[in-house]
Each structure stands twice: as structure tokens, then as C-alpha cells.
């Protein structure tokens, strides 16, 4: 199965190269196509590229804040979307790009994948489901993904030039100036500073994070006010958002029992 990898700019290209290797490791029967590596020397590159676009039924578009409005990238995305009645095209969002940035863009019609383990694993599962040959069972797929993920993650971080020793400070007051909901965001290696209460609205992940809570995480858990029909007045909703390797300071949490129980069982870090 052909998978067209669309890129524009150095960061996007580096991630596309890493994605090609990653997909080949997990799915040996796939043929990820990358123009910078796979166009035949001596040929008419524009003709060869367009021919490949017309034949590909699947594509991954590597997007950054600098390239998501590039005309050529939009052209490739449009060509991929017209190859069949039901094409499979995914965007891979890099450099803190979120679905909100793509509102009003032709790219908003595609399935968005954040550059984190949770979302990329979902992408891998979707690719596996549509493979005509070489489909893996659930156990095999999980094992192959885990074996390849660490290297792929490192390649993405290198492309983005992430300094893991320097945490970015993010104040809740700065990212909720227009709305009291945080949606479609990916925060990694950051200090999330309140004051504020984050209310889980669905499809959120908090992984390998620490909390400024003293001796008990119970101090940051907020229960609904029984006298109010609105639950948590003034709370900041979080939806389809991922926090990885973050430190929360002055931040409380509220939400469904399943989410709260998971937080309560989170080991405290020194």
C-alpha cells in the first residue's frame, strides 16, 4: 500500500523522513513515498510527482506553523483527497500546531494527528485496519509500535529542536483570554501555572506529569457544588488535549469519576 508523505520546510521534511522509516518498521508491506528520496533521478520531477499523487490513496501531511498555508502543500493535500471516493488523508501537527489553527483552511477537512504517542498510536491502528496485505493482529501491532516509538519520538524532538532541560512556562491566564475552553492542544515539557481549575470534558491525556500538591494529591481535586446546576462555575474546560512531562503549579482538577480516580492513583514525584 502506497502512503504519500507530504512536507514543506526543513522541520516538516525531517519528520517526514522519520515517518517513512517508522511506518516501514511497523508495516513492511507498505511503500511510503517521500519526494526528496523517492523521485527518480533524471526524470521530470513534476510529472513523476503528480503521477504518484494520482495513484496514492493514503497520505500523511506533515504540518508546522510555517507551512500550513503553503500553496504547494495545499495542492498535494487536495490531489490526495480526490484520488478515490473515500481517501485516507491525515495531518500530522507539529510545532505546537493545533486544529484551531486550521479552522477555515482546506486542511481542516482531514483527520488531525497530534505528534504524541497517544494520537500516533491511533494513526497506526487506522493504517493497519485498511492494509490490503500484511495486516497485524492487536498484539503484534502493539509490540511493533512500542519497539519503534522511542526512536521515532526522538527524531521528532530533534527536528523540532526541543531542549528537554528548558521547560516552557505556560500561564492559564494567557491561553484562555478568549474562551474558557482549551481544545485540541498538545503540551509537553512545560510548566502549567494557575491559578485555575481544569475541568475534564473528554478525550484528554495527562501522562508522566507532576503536581505541586504537598503530601496529598487530594488537595487539587475539586468536587461539584451540589447547590449549583452548572457544576464548576469559572472552571477551564479541557477537551481533546494532551499534557506530557508537565509540571502543574496552582492548578486544580475536576471531571468524571474515572478521570478523578486516575489522578488520585498517580504517584507523586519528589
N, C-alpha and C positions, 0 to 999 in steps of 0.2 A: 504494500500500500504506500502510495506517494504522500508525503506531507511537505507542503511548501512552507519554508521558513522565510518570512518577510522581515526586513530590517532596514534601518536608515540611521546612519551615525555610528560612531565608534562603540559606544556602550551597547547599543542595540545589536550591533554586529557580533561583539564578543559574547553576548548572551545567546545569540542565535547559534554560534559555533558550539557553545557548551550544550545547548539544547539538542543539537544534532547528535552529539556523542551520547548524551543522556538517553535519548529515545532509542538509539541503536543498541545500547546496552540492555535496555528493558525489552525492546521488541526487535529482535534480529531480522524479522521478515519485513520490516518497514524500510522505506527508502526516503529519509528526509532529504529535501533538496535545498541547498544553500547556494545562491548565485555566485558568491565570492569564491566558492570552492568547486562548484559542480558544472559551471558552464564550460563547454569545450573550447580549448584554445584554437584560434584561427577561424572560429565561426562568427557569424553575425550575432552578437550577444543579444541584441534587442529581439531578433526573430526567435532565437532559441529560448529566451526567457518567456516570451509571450506564448510560445508553444507549450512550455512547461506549465504555465499558468492555466492554460485551457484544458490541460489533461489532469491537473490536480483537483481532487475533490475534498481535500482537507488542507488546512493551513493554520499556522500559528504566527501571529503578528506581534513582534517584539516592540513595545511602545515605551517611550520616555516622554518627559515633559517637553523635550526639544524637538521631537519628531512626529507627534501625533497629528499634526496638521500638514505634514509634508505631502505635496501633490502626488509624487511617485508612489509613496506608501499607500495613499488612499486609492490610487489606481489599482495597485496589486490587490488590495483588500476587496475592491469592487469586482475585479476579474474573478477572484476566487469564489465570491458569493454567487456568481452566475454560472458556475461550471455544471451544476446539477440542480434538480428541483429542491433537494434537501442537502446543501453543502454543510460541512462541518468546519467552521472557522472560529478560532479562539484568539482573543487578545491576551498577551502576557504583559501585565502592567508593572513597569519598573520605575525606579527613581521617585518613589512616593506618589506616583500617578494613581488616581482613583477613578472609579466610574463616573463620579461627579464632573471630572474634567472633560469627559467625553459627551456630556449632555448637549444635544444639538448637532453632534458630529455624525457622519455616516458610520463611524466605527461603533456607535452606541448600540447598534443592532446585534452585535456579536456577543458571544459568551465571554465574560471577562474572567481572567485568572490572575489573582494576586501572586506575587513572587514569594510565596511562603509554602511551607511543607504541606499544610492542610489543603490549600487550593490546588497545588500542583499534583498532589496525590489524586484529587478528584479528576483532574485533567487526564492523568494516566489511566484511570479507571474508564473514563469515557472513550479514550482511544482504543483500549482493549476490547470494549464492547462492540466496536464497529470493524474490528480487524477481520478481513475475509479469510485469512490463514494465520496460524501461529498464535491464536488466542490463548491466554494463560488462565488457569483456574485461580481462584481468590488467593490461595496460599502461595502459589508460585509468583503471582503478581506482587503481593506484599513483600516477599523476600527479595525479588529483583529490585523493587523500588527502594527498599531500605539499603540495599547494597550499593546503590548508585547515588542516593540522595546527598550524602555528606559532601562528596566531591562536586556535585552539581551546585549545591548551595555555596560552596567556597568559590566556585567560578563566578557565580552571580555577584557575590560580595566583592570579589576582586575587580570585576567590571565596573561596579558602582563605586569603587574606591572607598569602601566603608572602613572607617577606623574604629575598631571594636573597643579601643581604650578611651574613646571620647564619646560620652553619652550626650545626645541632643536633648536639651531641656524643652519640654512642650507644656505650656500652661493651658489648662482647660479654658480659661477666660479668652485666650487668643484664638481658639479653634471653634468656639461656639458663639461668635459675635452675631451671626445672622440667624441661626437656628439652634434649638436646644436638642438637636439630634446629631450624633456622629455616625455616619453611614458610609460603608464601602471604603474603610480606611485600613492601612497596614502600618503599625508602629513597631519598630524593632530597635533594641538597644537605646531606649530613650528613658528619660525621667519624666513621668506624667505627674504634673504638680497641680493640686487643687488650690483652694477648697472647692469641693463638689462631690456629688453623688452620681455614679454611673448606674443607669438602670438598664439591665439586660432585656432587649426587645426581640432577640432571636439571632441565631447563626453567628455567634461570637466565640472567639477562642482566646483564652488567657494562658499562655504557656511559658513556663520557666521564668516567672516573674517574682518579684519580692515586694513586700508591703511594709511601710513604716507604721507598725502597729504595736510595738512593745512586746508584751508576753503573750497576747492572745489576738487572733485574727477576728474574733467575735466583735471587737470594738469598732470594726469598719463595716459591719453588716447592719443594714437598715431594714426594718420591717415596715409594712404598710400601716398607715394611720387608720385605725378602724372607724374613725368618725368622718373619714373623707372618702367620697366616691372616686376621687381622682388618683388614689394610691399615693404616689410620691410627687407632690407638687414641688416644682423647681428642680427636679432631678434631670440629669442629662441622659437622654436615651442613647444606647449604643446598639447598632444593627449592622450585621454583615461586616464586622470589624475584628481585626486580629491584633493582639498585643503579644509580642515575643521578646523575652530577655529585657523586660522593662522594670523600672522601679516606680512604684506608686507612692506619692507623698501627699498627705492631706486629702486622700480620695476614699470615699465610701462606696459600697456596692449594694445594689438591690436587684431583685428579679425573681424568677421562678424558683421553686424549691430545689429543683435539680441543679441549677446553677449555683445557688447559695450553698448547698451541701458539698458541691465540688470545691468551692472556695474554702469552706471550713476544714476540709481534709487536705488542704495544700500545706506542705511542710514549710515552716518559717525558716528563712535564711538568716544567718548571722551577718 
